[in-house]
């Protein structure tokens, strides 16, 4: 025991270099290293996408509201065309079905919301998976290291502390590596999830506001909104000009 403690003290006084550390840790440390690189790369890509998605929600909604108040449905759709903002995509899906009624607007926005949610949260599940499997890989390295240490006894009747320390080093280094990767992935995932949740809240707000604006526009068309003047219909001009077609009218026309 005294010899083992002496060996540890000498190791602390003469720390291992990074190549020596990697060599003593075995092949699983390479796997953990690659996993850590992928974790950082994935987190950066998700962060860039969330920053792009998190911009201009208020500006986009203000523009749509302005056009709807003035009865400019086509202008509102034109402003939303090509806009990759999730709120813009959801409102564009709703406005495209506005002439068909409120139920169709809701259905269109619900379908687009599912698509946008997948885009916003893409990559977060990968970080969760890494946070779960990294400690297991570290534990696997620990088992390999301890097996190597016990194999020394089958090869040598009286193994030296240095021979035992090789397997123990592999075990401890892989354990530490797995925990570092797991904690990093978990922290990054939590931070990115918070940003994604904020974007999802903005998406829900855009859905609710668009429905309210369309209802307001309908009231303005009917002259029921306080201080409102009649607005153009959401229906195409040809349908508005010809008027509603009912069976009684068709019969009279016949």
C-alpha atoms as a printed R data frame, in Angstrom:
    type eleno elety resid chain resno       x       y       z
1   ATOM     1    CA   UNK     A     1   0.000   0.000   0.000
2   ATOM     2    CA   UNK     A     2   2.824   2.345   0.831
3   ATOM     3    CA   UNK     A     3   4.442   1.649  -2.513
4   ATOM     4    CA   UNK     A     4   1.170   2.413  -4.344
5   ATOM     5    CA   UNK     A     5   0.795   5.727  -2.514
6   ATOM     6    CA   UNK     A     6   4.396   6.562  -3.384
7   ATOM     7    CA   UNK     A     7   3.649   5.853  -7.046
8   ATOM     8    CA   UNK     A     8   0.584   8.119  -6.990
9   ATOM     9    CA   UNK     A     9   2.593  10.925  -5.380
10  ATOM    10    CA   UNK     A    10   5.288  10.640  -8.013
11  ATOM    11    CA   UNK     A    11   2.584  10.724 -10.710
12  ATOM    12    CA   UNK     A    12   1.199  13.956  -9.290
13  ATOM    13    CA   UNK     A    13   4.668  15.465  -9.188
14  ATOM    14    CA   UNK     A    14   5.320  14.392 -12.780
15  ATOM    15    CA   UNK     A    15   1.909  14.684 -14.514
16  ATOM    16    CA   UNK     A    16   1.248  12.778 -17.724
17  ATOM    17    CA   UNK     A    17   1.162  14.584 -21.031
18  ATOM    18    CA   UNK     A    18  -1.995  14.512 -23.164
19  ATOM    19    CA   UNK     A    19  -0.659  11.827 -25.569
20  ATOM    20    CA   UNK     A    20   0.343   9.664 -22.611
21  ATOM    21    CA   UNK     A    21  -3.057  10.223 -21.035
22  ATOM    22    CA   UNK     A    22  -4.866   9.164 -24.197
23  ATOM    23    CA   UNK     A    23  -2.636   6.149 -24.636
24  ATOM    24    CA   UNK     A    24  -3.188   4.966 -21.073
25  ATOM    25    CA   UNK     A    25  -6.970   5.443 -21.324
26  ATOM    26    CA   UNK     A    26  -7.431   2.976 -24.160
27  ATOM    27    CA   UNK     A    27  -9.598   3.119 -27.309
28  ATOM    28    CA   UNK     A    28 -12.824   4.144 -25.577
29  ATOM    29    CA   UNK     A    29 -11.398   7.560 -24.814
30  ATOM    30    CA   UNK     A    30 -11.159   8.156 -28.563
31  ATOM    31    CA   UNK     A    31 -14.861   7.382 -28.833
32  ATOM    32    CA   UNK     A    32 -15.622   9.818 -26.016
33  ATOM    33    CA   UNK     A    33 -13.419  12.456 -27.641
34  ATOM    34    CA   UNK     A    34 -15.257  12.147 -30.954
35  ATOM    35    CA   UNK     A    35 -18.557  12.250 -29.082
36  ATOM    36    CA   UNK     A    36 -17.535  15.467 -27.327
37  ATOM    37    CA   UNK     A    37 -16.584  17.077 -30.653
38  ATOM    38    CA   UNK     A    38 -19.927  16.080 -32.137
39  ATOM    39    CA   UNK     A    39 -21.709  17.467 -29.074
40  ATOM    40    CA   UNK     A    40 -20.098  20.885 -29.485
41  ATOM    41    CA   UNK     A    41 -20.736  20.888 -33.252
42  ATOM    42    CA   UNK     A    42 -24.386  19.933 -32.787
43  ATOM    43    CA   UNK     A    43 -24.899  22.556 -30.087
44  ATOM    44    CA   UNK     A    44 -23.413  25.293 -32.302
45  ATOM    45    CA   UNK     A    45 -25.631  24.319 -35.247
46  ATOM    46    CA   UNK     A    46 -28.763  24.273 -33.088
47  ATOM    47    CA   UNK     A    47 -27.838  27.612 -31.521
48  ATOM    48    CA   UNK     A    48 -27.421  29.259 -34.929
49  ATOM    49    CA   UNK     A    49 -30.775  27.919 -36.097
50  ATOM    50    CA   UNK     A    50 -32.563  29.048 -32.936
51  ATOM    51    CA   UNK     A    51 -31.065  32.521 -33.182
52  ATOM    52    CA   UNK     A    52 -32.365  32.781 -36.739
53  ATOM    53    CA   UNK     A    53 -35.816  31.505 -35.760
54  ATOM    54    CA   UNK     A    54 -35.985  33.775 -32.736
55  ATOM    55    CA   UNK     A    55 -35.721  37.033 -34.696
56  ATOM    56    CA   UNK     A    56 -38.375  39.408 -36.066
57  ATOM    57    CA   UNK     A    57 -41.477  37.802 -34.507
58  ATOM    58    CA   UNK     A    58 -42.904  41.163 -33.422
59  ATOM    59    CA   UNK     A    59 -41.993  42.848 -36.710
60  ATOM    60    CA   UNK     A    60 -43.620  40.099 -38.722
61  ATOM    61    CA   UNK     A    61 -46.813  40.214 -36.684
62  ATOM    62    CA   UNK     A    62 -46.980  44.009 -36.865
63  ATOM    63    CA   UNK     A    63 -46.748  43.929 -40.661
64  ATOM    64    CA   UNK     A    64 -49.476  41.308 -40.999
65  ATOM    65    CA   UNK     A    65 -51.759  43.208 -38.617
66  ATOM    66    CA   UNK     A    66 -51.264  46.439 -40.566
67  ATOM    67    CA   UNK     A    67 -52.208  44.806 -43.867
68  ATOM    68    CA   UNK     A    68 -55.255  43.030 -42.429
69  ATOM    69    CA   UNK     A    69 -56.599  46.229 -40.853
70  ATOM    70    CA   UNK     A    70 -56.458  47.891 -44.271
71  ATOM    71    CA   UNK     A    71 -57.991  44.876 -46.029
72  ATOM    72    CA   UNK     A    72 -54.761  43.987 -47.848
73  ATOM    73    CA   UNK     A    73 -54.783  40.201 -47.604
74  ATOM    74    CA   UNK     A    74 -52.608  39.711 -50.677
75  ATOM    75    CA   UNK     A    75 -50.031  42.179 -49.338
76  ATOM    76    CA   UNK     A    76 -49.911  40.320 -46.028
77  ATOM    77    CA   UNK     A    77 -49.324  37.054 -47.860
78  ATOM    78    CA   UNK     A    78 -46.634  38.685 -50.000
79  ATOM    79    CA   UNK     A    79 -44.791  39.930 -46.906
80  ATOM    80    CA   UNK     A    80 -44.814  36.437 -45.437
81  ATOM    81    CA   UNK     A    81 -43.667  34.730 -48.624
82  ATOM    82    CA   UNK     A    82 -40.088  33.552 -48.336
83  ATOM    83    CA   UNK     A    83 -39.889  34.420 -44.635
84  ATOM    84    CA   UNK     A    84 -38.319  31.467 -42.755
85  ATOM    85    CA   UNK     A    85 -39.455  32.725 -39.358
86  ATOM    86    CA   UNK     A    86 -41.693  30.067 -37.723
87  ATOM    87    CA   UNK     A    87 -44.352  32.641 -36.874
88  ATOM    88    CA   UNK     A    88 -44.366  33.829 -40.484
89  ATOM    89    CA   UNK     A    89 -44.751  30.284 -41.785
90  ATOM    90    CA   UNK     A    90 -47.668  29.588 -39.449
91  ATOM    91    CA   UNK     A    91 -49.473  32.822 -40.293
92  ATOM    92    CA   UNK     A    92 -48.872  32.263 -44.004
93  ATOM    93    CA   UNK     A    93 -50.485  28.824 -43.732
94  ATOM    94    CA   UNK     A    94 -53.479  30.392 -41.981
95  ATOM    95    CA   UNK     A    95 -53.901  33.292 -44.397
96  ATOM    96    CA   UNK     A    96 -53.757  30.949 -47.381
97  ATOM    97    CA   UNK     A    97 -56.968  29.350 -46.080
98  ATOM    98    CA   UNK     A    98 -58.638  32.542 -44.849
99  ATOM    99    CA   UNK     A    99 -61.262  32.643 -47.645
100 ATOM   100    CA   UNK     A   100 -62.431  29.136 -46.635
101 ATOM   101    CA   UNK     A   101 -63.352  30.100 -43.069
102 ATOM   102    CA   UNK     A   102 -62.004  30.042 -39.541
103 ATOM   103    CA   UNK     A   103 -61.949  26.251 -39.197
104 ATOM   104    CA   UNK     A   104 -59.745  25.917 -42.254
105 ATOM   105    CA   UNK     A   105 -57.469  28.657 -40.945
106 ATOM   106    CA   UNK     A   106 -57.044  26.790 -37.656
107 ATOM   107    CA   UNK     A   107 -56.424  23.485 -39.445
108 ATOM   108    CA   UNK     A   108 -53.782  25.042 -41.667
109 ATOM   109    CA   UNK     A   109 -51.974  26.690 -38.772
110 ATOM   110    CA   UNK     A   110 -52.090  23.501 -36.677
111 ATOM   111    CA   UNK     A   111 -50.499  21.477 -39.454
112 ATOM   112    CA   UNK     A   112 -47.778  24.060 -40.022
113 ATOM   113    CA   UNK     A   113 -47.173  24.353 -36.266
114 ATOM   114    CA   UNK     A   114 -46.278  20.661 -36.097
115 ATOM   115    CA   UNK     A   115 -43.792  21.124 -38.923
116 ATOM   116    CA   UNK     A   116 -42.204  24.176 -37.326
117 ATOM   117    CA   UNK     A   117 -41.978  22.517 -33.914
118 ATOM   118    CA   UNK     A   118 -39.949  19.693 -35.435
119 ATOM   119    CA   UNK     A   119 -37.604  22.208 -37.028
120 ATOM   120    CA   UNK     A   120 -37.198  24.234 -33.841
121 ATOM   121    CA   UNK     A   121 -36.497  21.249 -31.580
122 ATOM   122    CA   UNK     A   122 -34.391  19.297 -34.073
123 ATOM   123    CA   UNK     A   123 -31.091  18.227 -32.538
124 ATOM   124    CA   UNK     A   124 -32.170  18.558 -28.909
125 ATOM   125    CA   UNK     A   125 -33.068  14.875 -28.678
126 ATOM   126    CA   UNK     A   126 -29.571  14.005 -29.937
127 ATOM   127    CA   UNK     A   127 -28.031  15.986 -27.090
128 ATOM   128    CA   UNK     A   128 -30.281  14.149 -24.629
129 ATOM   129    CA   UNK     A   129 -29.151  10.816 -26.056
130 ATOM   130    CA   UNK     A   130 -25.496  11.801 -25.734
131 ATOM   131    CA   UNK     A   131 -26.045  12.842 -22.121
132 ATOM   132    CA   UNK     A   132 -27.471   9.389 -21.424
133 ATOM   133    CA   UNK     A   133 -24.957   7.168 -23.232
134 ATOM   134    CA   UNK     A   134 -21.721   9.035 -22.397
135 ATOM   135    CA   UNK     A   135 -21.647   7.847 -18.746
136 ATOM   136    CA   UNK     A   136 -22.331   4.307 -19.947
137 ATOM   137    CA   UNK     A   137 -19.371   4.477 -22.316
138 ATOM   138    CA   UNK     A   138 -17.252   5.780 -19.448
139 ATOM   139    CA   UNK     A   139 -18.451   2.901 -17.288
140 ATOM   140    CA   UNK     A   140 -17.544   0.467 -20.029
141 ATOM   141    CA   UNK     A   141 -14.046   1.918 -20.074
142 ATOM   142    CA   UNK     A   142 -13.943   1.526 -16.310
143 ATOM   143    CA   UNK     A   143 -14.750  -2.169 -16.623
144 ATOM   144    CA   UNK     A   144 -12.045  -2.649 -19.253
145 ATOM   145    CA   UNK     A   145  -9.511  -0.891 -17.041
146 ATOM   146    CA   UNK     A   146 -10.344  -3.004 -14.000
147 ATOM   147    CA   UNK     A   147 -10.184  -6.183 -16.077
148 ATOM   148    CA   UNK     A   148  -6.731  -5.154 -17.245
149 ATOM   149    CA   UNK     A   149  -5.656  -4.556 -13.647
150 ATOM   150    CA   UNK     A   150  -6.845  -8.005 -12.520
151 ATOM   151    CA   UNK     A   151  -5.185  -9.691 -15.497
152 ATOM   152    CA   UNK     A   152  -1.886  -8.503 -14.094
153 ATOM   153    CA   UNK     A   153  -2.349 -10.955 -11.194
154 ATOM   154    CA   UNK     A   154  -2.674 -13.867 -13.638
155 ATOM   155    CA   UNK     A   155   0.577 -12.875 -15.320
156 ATOM   156    CA   UNK     A   156   2.628 -11.885 -12.261
157 ATOM   157    CA   UNK     A   157   2.588 -13.343  -8.804
158 ATOM   158    CA   UNK     A   158   3.580 -10.056  -7.175
159 ATOM   159    CA   UNK     A   159   2.591  -7.170  -9.485
160 ATOM   160    CA   UNK     A   160   4.162  -3.805  -8.897
161 ATOM   161    CA   UNK     A   161   2.080  -0.673  -8.255
162 ATOM   162    CA   UNK     A   162   3.071   0.612 -11.700
163 ATOM   163    CA   UNK     A   163   1.589  -2.456 -13.385
164 ATOM   164    CA   UNK     A   164  -1.639  -2.071 -11.441
165 ATOM   165    CA   UNK     A   165  -1.793   1.663 -12.031
166 ATOM   166    CA   UNK     A   166  -2.044   1.161 -15.806
167 ATOM   167    CA   UNK     A   167  -5.452  -0.491 -15.611
168 ATOM   168    CA   UNK     A   168  -6.637   1.799 -12.851
169 ATOM   169    CA   UNK     A   169  -5.669   4.847 -14.913
170 ATOM   170    CA   UNK     A   170  -7.670   3.545 -17.854
171 ATOM   171    CA   UNK     A   171 -10.678   2.982 -15.613
172 ATOM   172    CA   UNK     A   172 -10.628   6.387 -13.953
173 ATOM   173    CA   UNK     A   173  -9.832   8.402 -17.082
174 ATOM   174    CA   UNK     A   174 -12.713   6.833 -19.026
175 ATOM   175    CA   UNK     A   175 -15.074   7.399 -16.109
176 ATOM   176    CA   UNK     A   176 -14.105  11.062 -15.921
177 ATOM   177    CA   UNK     A   177 -14.328  11.446 -19.710
178 ATOM   178    CA   UNK     A   178 -17.831   9.977 -19.834
179 ATOM   179    CA   UNK     A   179 -19.044  12.245 -17.039
180 ATOM   180    CA   UNK     A   180 -17.518  15.352 -18.642
181 ATOM   181    CA   UNK     A   181 -19.197  14.640 -21.985
182 ATOM   182    CA   UNK     A   182 -22.528  13.850 -20.311
183 ATOM   183    CA   UNK     A   183 -22.551  16.985 -18.156
184 ATOM   184    CA   UNK     A   184 -21.582  19.147 -21.139
185 ATOM   185    CA   UNK     A   185 -24.326  17.684 -23.319
186 ATOM   186    CA   UNK     A   186 -26.913  18.049 -20.551
187 ATOM   187    CA   UNK     A   187 -26.059  21.695 -19.850
188 ATOM   188    CA   UNK     A   188 -26.068  22.601 -23.549
189 ATOM   189    CA   UNK     A   189 -29.341  20.799 -24.098
190 ATOM   190    CA   UNK     A   190 -30.998  22.626 -21.177
191 ATOM   191    CA   UNK     A   191 -29.826  26.040 -22.398
192 ATOM   192    CA   UNK     A   192 -30.921  25.377 -25.978
193 ATOM   193    CA   UNK     A   193 -34.239  23.925 -24.845
194 ATOM   194    CA   UNK     A   194 -34.994  27.149 -23.007
195 ATOM   195    CA   UNK     A   195 -34.445  29.152 -26.209
196 ATOM   196    CA   UNK     A   196 -36.569  26.690 -28.183
197 ATOM   197    CA   UNK     A   197 -39.397  27.007 -25.657
198 ATOM   198    CA   UNK     A   198 -39.344  30.789 -26.061
199 ATOM   199    CA   UNK     A   199 -39.722  30.396 -29.828
200 ATOM   200    CA   UNK     A   200 -42.589  27.932 -29.343
201 ATOM   201    CA   UNK     A   201 -44.332  30.505 -27.147
202 ATOM   202    CA   UNK     A   202 -43.944  33.110 -29.908
203 ATOM   203    CA   UNK     A   203 -45.428  30.641 -32.397
204 ATOM   204    CA   UNK     A   204 -48.488  30.057 -30.214
205 ATOM   205    CA   UNK     A   205 -48.882  33.798 -29.734
206 ATOM   206    CA   UNK     A   206 -48.811  34.348 -33.496
207 ATOM   207    CA   UNK     A   207 -51.560  31.754 -33.982
208 ATOM   208    CA   UNK     A   208 -53.796  33.367 -31.386
209 ATOM   209    CA   UNK     A   209 -53.220  36.887 -32.679
210 ATOM   210    CA   UNK     A   210 -53.934  35.945 -36.288
211 ATOM   211    CA   UNK     A   211 -57.274  34.432 -35.325
212 ATOM   212    CA   UNK     A   212 -58.129  37.575 -33.367
213 ATOM   213    CA   UNK     A   213 -57.126  39.796 -36.293
214 ATOM   214    CA   UNK     A   214 -59.216  37.807 -38.750
215 ATOM   215    CA   UNK     A   215 -62.186  38.084 -36.385
216 ATOM   216    CA   UNK     A   216 -61.568  41.809 -36.100
217 ATOM   217    CA   UNK     A   217 -61.428  42.042 -39.882
218 ATOM   218    CA   UNK     A   218 -64.713  40.178 -40.193
219 ATOM   219    CA   UNK     A   219 -66.331  42.616 -37.772
220 ATOM   220    CA   UNK     A   220 -64.964  45.548 -39.748
221 ATOM   221    CA   UNK     A   221 -66.430  44.081 -42.921
222 ATOM   222    CA   UNK     A   222 -69.808  43.872 -41.236
223 ATOM   223    CA   UNK     A   223 -69.405  47.362 -39.747
224 ATOM   224    CA   UNK     A   224 -69.683  45.993 -36.199
225 ATOM   225    CA   UNK     A   225 -66.248  47.047 -35.007
226 ATOM   226    CA   UNK     A   226 -66.238  50.435 -33.176
227 ATOM   227    CA   UNK     A   227 -65.147  53.172 -35.546
228 ATOM   228    CA   UNK     A   228 -64.723  50.703 -38.370
229 ATOM   229    CA   UNK     A   229 -65.397  51.259 -42.028
230 ATOM   230    CA   UNK     A   230 -66.380  48.414 -44.379
231 ATOM   231    CA   UNK     A   231 -63.383  46.436 -45.688
232 ATOM   232    CA   UNK     A   232 -62.991  44.309 -48.809
233 ATOM   233    CA   UNK     A   233 -64.064  40.696 -48.451
234 ATOM   234    CA   UNK     A   234 -61.559  37.887 -48.065
235 ATOM   235    CA   UNK     A   235 -63.278  36.076 -50.927
236 ATOM   236    CA   UNK     A   236 -61.981  36.469 -54.473
237 ATOM   237    CA   UNK     A   237 -63.355  39.439 -56.387
238 ATOM   238    CA   UNK     A   238 -65.196  37.245 -58.922
239 ATOM   239    CA   UNK     A   239 -67.146  35.481 -56.159
240 ATOM   240    CA   UNK     A   240 -67.954  38.755 -54.389
241 ATOM   241    CA   UNK     A   241 -69.177  40.383 -57.608
242 ATOM   242    CA   UNK     A   242 -71.437  37.495 -58.607
243 ATOM   243    CA   UNK     A   243 -72.906  37.162 -55.113
244 ATOM   244    CA   UNK     A   244 -73.865  33.962 -53.316
245 ATOM   245    CA   UNK     A   245 -75.288  31.151 -55.347
246 ATOM   246    CA   UNK     A   246 -78.154  29.303 -53.655
247 ATOM   247    CA   UNK     A   247 -80.490  26.579 -54.911
248 ATOM   248    CA   UNK     A   248 -83.435  29.009 -54.868
249 ATOM   249    CA   UNK     A   249 -81.562  31.506 -57.009
250 ATOM   250    CA   UNK     A   250 -80.518  28.776 -59.412
251 ATOM   251    CA   UNK     A   251 -84.106  27.668 -59.670
252 ATOM   252    CA   UNK     A   252 -85.357  31.182 -60.326
253 ATOM   253    CA   UNK     A   253 -82.674  31.682 -62.918
254 ATOM   254    CA   UNK     A   254 -83.817  28.514 -64.630
